[in-house]
Each structure stands twice: as C-alpha cells, then as structure tokens.
Amino acid sequence: MTAAATVHKSAQSDIHPDLTTLIGGTPLVELANIVRNRGLAARILAKVEFFNPAGSVKDRAALGIITAAERAGKLKRGGKLVDITSGNTGIGLAAVAAARGYRSKFYLRSTIGKDKINLLKLYGAEVVLIDNQEFLKENAIERILERIVSENPDAYFTDQRANPANPEAHYAGTGPEIWRDSGGDVDILVSAVGTGGSVSGTGRYLKEKNPRLRVVISEPADESLPSPEQPYAPGIEGVHKVTQVDRLHLPGNLDLGLIDEALQVTTETALDTARAVAREEGILAGMSSGASLHVALTLAARPENAGKTIVVIFPDSGERYLSYVE
C-alpha cells in the first residue's frame, strides 16, 4: 500500500451518497437592511429555501413523496412518475427521480416561465404544455388530472396536491428547523400557497409549539389572475387564490384551519419587492418570495406587531424568473 493510499484511507470523509441527502437544513436569514430602511419595529427572518440542491422548497416534498412511494412499493428503479406542476415541484421531483434512477413527465400551464421549462428538460423530464385557457374551464384541474392518469397508465402519479407525504415533509423538516434556528422566537409565519404542503406542514408544527402563532398567506390580487377575458395574464407563479374559492377546488393538502389571514399581492408588487430584497440584502429571491415578503412588510408595519418576529418562507431563487424582467 502506498503512502498516498494510506493517507486516503485514514482521512475522515464527508461524502454524500447522492443529492437527496443535501435536502433541508436551509438557512434562516435576518432581513436587517429591509427592516431598517423602512423604519419597521418588527423583526423579519427569511427561510431561504433555494439553498436546497434543486433550488426550491419543493425539493422537500419531492423527496418525501418519492421516498413514501418507494416504501409502499409503488416505485421501483427504472419506473416513471408523472404529475401536473407549476414548475418547482416538478423540478424537485425530476432531480430526485434522476438521482434515484426514475423517469419523469410533467404537465404545465403554457404560461410557465421558460426558465423552469428548460430546467425540467435538463433533468431529463418530459414536458407537456397545456394551454392556459384549459385551466379556466369548469372542473379544469379534475379533467386534466384524469387526462394525466389515462395517458400514463404505467406511471406513478405523485399527486402533489393531495399526497400527505407533501405536508409531512414540512412538519418533519421545515417547521422544526425554523423553531430551532429562531430559538423558539416566532410570532407570525408568512407563506405563499401552491399545493398547500409548505404552509400546512410548517404551520401545524409551529402552532403546536406556539399556539398564539399566526399564519398569514400571500395570494394574487384579482388583476393578477388569468380570466376568460385575459387567459394569459402574468400571474404570480407558485401563488394561488385561496379565499373566495370553493373548497372542492383547493389542494387537498391545504389545511384552511391553520390560516389566520390572507393578503393580496399584484404581480408587479411581487416583482418590485423581489428586486428590493436583491438590492438591499443581496438575496436573489423569486416572484413568490417577493409576494410573501410584501405581506411580511405589511404586517411588520402594523403597530400591534412591533417587537414581534415574522418568518417568511422564500420558496426559490430569482434566477428562475429572469425572463419576467428582461
């Protein structure tokens, strides 16, 4: 045995078996400049989720969903998974699928940014675009889900909207991390709502720790929603309407009982706030992060929230939205 080999064998190593072991453990960052520049009396902390290996909070749900399917015998090496996605969950699923030896296929709205579409393809996923007008028809989601299942009879439908492994990933990971890293000092949680997994799992854990904690969500203002009159309106990716919507049309993973307040944000405001946090904090956050930060700033300006700690989830990076600001 050579000296070099001996050194290599005796040296301690920190080698990850695959990409999935890097998911979670994202930083909680104080937004001191944003708060100081606006003369706010509350404290705002950002849970910066783009530090996950595939770049978003959805990596957590992706790993949880795939791991649960493996344990249940629904996924075996070489198998295929399929779902409908607004981008980030699909990217997370595609990355974990690639690491675990699975194929993937995703159905997306035609208005999804090209940055996310290109990322999905780079991970080897098959992408099917559905015209945005299809989503405006009666029972649109149900019809599209039926199409997905019928066109992919041999694939595992991950069902991110209703799969309990989605919120469970946040109850087991995101919530405990926030509680630990903040030293148990959290008064308000702010989050966007996509599938409902992040806010439901995280909110449930934090409310168990602090029953007085309030959960506030960001949702798109009416003018930032696609409609029959403007089916291709530039909505806020990853932020969906929750109030004034029939419960049957909301994601199964969304626990409305956890939500204390919903504040509306326009697409323009979300982008402006994302630009502000980049220029004032050096954090290149995405559009949904901008929407949630705007809500956090609104809450921080309320006199009753002086001295309180607001934690806002930043789901992904602004690099995925560069096409919106070209």
N, C-alpha and C positions, 0 to 999 in steps of 0.2 A: 504493500500500500504506500503510495507516495505521500509526501508531507502535505501537499495540497489537498489530497483526498481526506487525510486525517483531519485537517482543519475544517473541511466542509462537513464532515460527519459530526464533529463535536460542536460546531457552531449552532446556536439556537436559531430557529427559523420561525417566521410568522407568515406562512403561506396559506392562502385561502384555497379550498378545494375547487370552488367555482365562484362565479359572480354573485350568486344569490346570498352568500354569507355576508356580503357587504351591505345588504339592505337593512335600513333602520339606523338608529344611533345618530340621527341628523342634529345639527346644532340649533340651539335657541339663542338668538342674537338680539341684543338690545338696540332699538332704533333711537338712539340718543339724539342724533342730529335732527331727525324729522320732528321729534317732540320739542326740542329746544327751539328750533327755528319757528315754530308756531306758538310758542309760549304756553304749551299744554301742561296741565298739572298731573296728568296720569302717566303711567309707565306703559310703554308698548314693547312687547317682545315678539320677534318673528321666529316661527318654527320653519326653518329653511329646508324644504323637502327636496330641492333639486340636487342636494348632495347624495341622494340615492343613486346607485350606479347607472340606471337607465334614465335618470333625470327628473323624476317626479314622485309625488306622494303615492301615486298609483302602483309603484313597484311593490309596496307593502301588500296591497290587496292581491296583486298578481301572484306573488309568492304564496300567500295564504290560500288562494283559490286552487292553484296548481298542486300544492302540497296536499290539500284536503282531497283532491281528486285522485292523486296517486295512492293515498292511504285507503281510499274507498275502492280501488281497483278500476277506476273509470279512465285512467290514463296510463298507457304503457309506452315504453320507448318506441319512437317511430310513429306514434299516434298523432292526431291532429286536433287542434282546438279552434273554436270559432266563436265570435261574438259581434255585437254592434257596439261601436265606441265613438267618443268624440275626440279620440287621439291618444291621450295619456295612458288610459288603462290598456289600450291595445299595444302601445309601445312597451309598457311594463310586461304584459303577457308575452309579447313577441320576444323580448330579451330573455325572460325566464325560460320560455319554451326552447329557445336556441340553446341555452346552457344545459337544459335537461334532455335535449335530443328530440323535441317535438316540432311538428309543423304548425303553422298558424294562418288564419284567414280572418279578415275583419271587414265589416260593412260600415261605411262612414257617410255622413252628410256631404253633399257636394261642395258645401261652403267651408269645410275644414281647411285650415291653412296648409299650404303646400309643404311647409317645413315639417309638419307632423306626418304627412303622407310619405314624404321622402324617407323619414326616419323609419317608419314601419317597413318600407321596402328594403332598406339597408339591413334590417334584422331578418330579412328573408320572408316576411309575411306577404301573403296575397291580399290585395286591397280591392274592394268593390265599392264604388261610389254610388250613392243613391241621391237622385235629385231632391233638393231641399223641399220642393213642393209636395213630395210624397209624405213628408213629416207633418204637413198641415191638414191632411185628410183625417176623417173620423177614424178613431181606433188605429192610428198610424203605427204606433210602436208595436201593438199586438200583431198587426198584419205583417210588419217587417220581421218580427221575431219568428212568426210562422214560416215566412219565406226562408229565413236562415236555416231553420231546422230541416225544412223539406229539401233544400238544396244541398245539405251536408249531413246525410243520414248516418254516416260512419264517424262523424267528428264529435268531440265532446264540446257541448255548448256550455261555456263558462258562466253565463247568466250573471254578469257582474251586478246588475240592478237588484237582484233578489238573493244572490248567493250569500248565506250567512257567514262564510269564511271571509268576506269583504270587511264588514264592520268588526269582526272578531280580531282581524289583524291589527286594527287601530286600538281596540280595547286592550289587547295584549302588548302593543308596542308604542304607538304614538302617545296615548294618554299617560302611561307610566313614565315615559321619557320626559314629557312636559312637566309632570308633577315633581319628578326627581330633580331635573335641571333648574327649575324655578325655586327649589327649596320649599315646595308646597304653597307658594305665594301666587295664586291665580284667582282672579275675581271674575273675569269675562273671557270667554273663548269666542273668537270670530273665525268663521269658515265659509267658504262657498259650498254649494250643494251640486254635486254631479249625480253620482249614484246614491249618495246619502251615506256611504260607508264611513268616510273620514269623520264627518261631524257626528254621526250616531255613535260610532265606537269610541271616539275620543271624548265626546261629550258625556257619554254614560259613565266612563271611568272617572272623569274629573268631578262629575256631580256626586258620585259615590264618595269621593274624597272630601268634597266641599259642597254640601247641599245648597249653599247660598250662591254658588257659581251660576252665572247667566250665560246662555249660549245664544249668540246672535249670528244670523246668516246674511250674506250678501246675495241679492237676486237682481236680475236685469230689469231695468225700467221698461215700461211698455214700448217706448220708442226704439228700444234696442232688441226687440224680439221680432223674429220673422212672422209675417202675417200674409193672408191671401193677397193683400194689396202690395206688400213688399216681401216676397218669399226669400229674397237673398240679402235681407238686412244683415249688416255686420254685427252679429250678436257677440256676447262675451263668452268665448269658448270655456267650457267647464263650469259655467254658472247658469243654473236653470231656475225657472219660476217655481215657487213653492206655494205661495199664498194665492188664493182665488183659482186654484186648480183642483179638479175632482180628485179625491184620494185614490181612486182606481187608476189614475194616470200617473201617479207619482211612483218613484222607485220603491220596491218592496223593502229595501234596506233602510229607508229613511224613517226614523222614529220622530214623528212630529211632536210627541210629548216632551221631547228634550229641548225643543226650540222655544226660546222666550221672546224673540223679536226678529223681524226680517226688515232689512233696509234696502231700498232700491238704488241701483247704480247704473248710469248710462255707459255705453261702450267708450265714449270719448273721455269720460271721467276716469274710467278704469285705466285707460292707456296713459292719461296725463299723470295719474298717481304712480303708475309703474315707472314712468320716466323720472318722476320726482325722487323715488327711492333709489334709483340708479345714480342720479346726480348728487344726492345728499348723503347716501350711505354706502355707495359703491356696490349695491346689491342689484344685479340684473334680474328682476323678478318678472313673471309673466302677467298676462292680462287678468286672469282670475285673482292673482295675488294683488294686483292693483285695485281690483274691485273690493276685496276684503280689507285691504289697508285703508281705503277710503272710509269704509264702515268703521274701522277701528279709530280713525282720526275723528270721525263724527262723534263717536261715543266718548272719546277722550276729552272732547270739548265741553261735554255736559258737566255742570257744576257738581252733580251728585257722584261723579266718577273721579273727582280729584283724589289723588293718592292711591288709586286702585291700579292693579296690574292687569293689562289686557294682552292676551296671547292671540296672535293672528297666524293662521296657517298659510304659508306661501307654497302652493302646490308644485309650481315648476318655474323654470327659468325663462327669461325674456327672449332667449335665443330661439325659442320655438314660435315666436310671434314677429320676427323681423320683417316678414312680408307685409305685416299690417302697418309698418311705419316707414316703408320705403319711400 
